[in-house]
Amino acid sequence: MAFGTVEGCIISRMDEHANPNLDYVVVLGAQVRKSSPSKVLRYRLDTAIDHLNENPGTICIVSGGKGPNEPVAEAQGMTNYLESYGIKKNRIIKEMKSKTTQEKHLE
């Protein structure tokens, strides 16, 4: 029941769009394959591309390190994909050190 409730909340907001003219958008990484980003990651990137095309002043931060089963860091794979769809390199900031969405840092 709890799963169904949470899933319903997620699905109900899938069509929601970001505010226009944001300074930054962040795209969290997911599996990168040799040929292309995974289906989930392509969906995230395509959404970002639409927003970036509509808002030329927005910068995109792509986040994700290299997993053991990935040919390149997720941020690099995402950068390659964004650039192949016309997003200029100067509008992309790569964060390539993260390994998980939630990391624990010990000092």
C-alpha positions as CSV (number, residue, x, y, z in Angstrom):
1,M,0.0,0.0,0.0
2,A,2.8,2.4,0.9
3,F,4.6,1.6,-2.3
4,G,1.5,2.3,-4.3
5,T,1.0,5.6,-2.6
6,V,4.6,6.7,-3.3
7,E,4.5,5.5,-6.8
8,G,1.3,7.4,-7.4
9,C,2.9,10.6,-6.1
10,I,5.8,10.1,-8.5
11,I,3.7,9.4,-11.5
12,S,1.4,12.3,-10.9
13,R,4.3,14.7,-11.2
14,M,6.1,13.3,-14.2
15,D,4.6,15.9,-16.5
16,E,5.6,18.8,-14.3
17,H,8.0,21.3,-15.9
18,A,10.7,23.4,-14.4
19,N,10.3,27.1,-14.0
20,P,11.6,29.1,-16.9
21,N,14.9,31.0,-16.8
22,L,16.5,28.9,-14.1
23,D,20.2,29.6,-13.5
24,Y,20.9,25.9,-13.4
25,V,19.3,22.5,-13.9
26,V,20.9,19.3,-12.4
27,V,20.6,15.9,-14.2
28,L,21.5,13.0,-11.9
29,G,23.3,10.1,-13.5
30,A,22.1,6.6,-14.3
31,Q,23.5,3.7,-16.3
32,V,25.7,4.6,-19.3
33,R,26.2,1.9,-21.9
34,K,28.8,1.7,-24.6
35,S,26.3,2.7,-27.3
36,S,24.3,5.3,-25.4
37,P,22.7,6.3,-22.0
38,S,20.2,3.9,-20.6
39,K,16.5,4.5,-21.4
40,V,15.9,6.2,-18.0
41,L,18.9,8.5,-18.4
42,R,17.9,9.4,-22.0
43,Y,14.5,10.5,-20.7
44,R,16.2,12.7,-18.1
45,L,18.5,14.2,-20.7
46,D,15.8,14.7,-23.3
47,T,13.8,16.6,-20.7
48,A,16.9,18.7,-19.9
49,I,17.5,19.4,-23.6
50,D,13.9,20.7,-24.1
51,H,14.4,23.0,-21.1
52,L,17.8,24.2,-22.2
53,N,16.6,24.9,-25.7
54,E,13.7,27.0,-24.3
55,N,16.0,28.7,-21.8
56,P,19.3,29.7,-23.4
57,G,20.7,31.2,-20.2
58,T,20.4,28.0,-18.2
59,I,23.4,26.0,-17.3
60,C,23.2,22.2,-17.0
61,I,25.0,20.3,-14.2
62,V,25.5,16.6,-15.0
63,S,26.4,14.4,-12.1
64,G,27.8,10.9,-12.0
65,G,31.0,9.0,-11.7
66,K,32.2,5.8,-13.5
67,G,30.7,2.6,-12.3
68,P,32.5,-0.7,-12.7
69,N,30.1,-1.7,-15.6
70,E,30.3,1.6,-17.5
71,P,32.7,2.6,-20.3
72,V,32.9,6.2,-19.1
73,A,31.8,8.3,-16.2
74,E,28.1,9.0,-16.3
75,A,28.7,12.8,-16.4
76,Q,30.9,12.3,-19.5
77,G,28.3,10.1,-21.2
78,M,25.6,12.7,-20.5
79,T,27.9,15.5,-21.8
80,N,28.4,13.6,-25.0
81,Y,24.7,13.1,-25.4
82,L,23.8,16.7,-24.7
83,E,26.5,18.0,-27.1
84,S,25.2,15.6,-29.8
85,Y,21.9,17.4,-29.5
86,G,23.4,20.8,-29.9
87,I,23.9,21.9,-26.3
88,K,27.1,23.9,-26.2
89,K,30.0,22.7,-24.0
90,N,30.1,26.0,-22.1
91,R,26.5,25.3,-20.9
92,I,27.5,22.0,-19.2
93,I,29.3,21.5,-15.9
94,K,30.5,18.0,-15.2
95,E,30.6,16.4,-11.7
96,M,32.3,13.1,-12.2
97,K,33.3,12.0,-8.7
98,S,30.0,10.9,-7.2
99,K,29.3,7.2,-7.1
100,T,25.8,7.2,-5.6
101,T,22.9,9.7,-5.3
102,Q,23.4,9.7,-1.5
103,E,27.0,9.5,-0.4
104,K,28.5,9.4,3.1
105,H,31.6,11.5,3.5
106,L,34.0,10.9,6.4
107,E,36.5,13.6,7.3
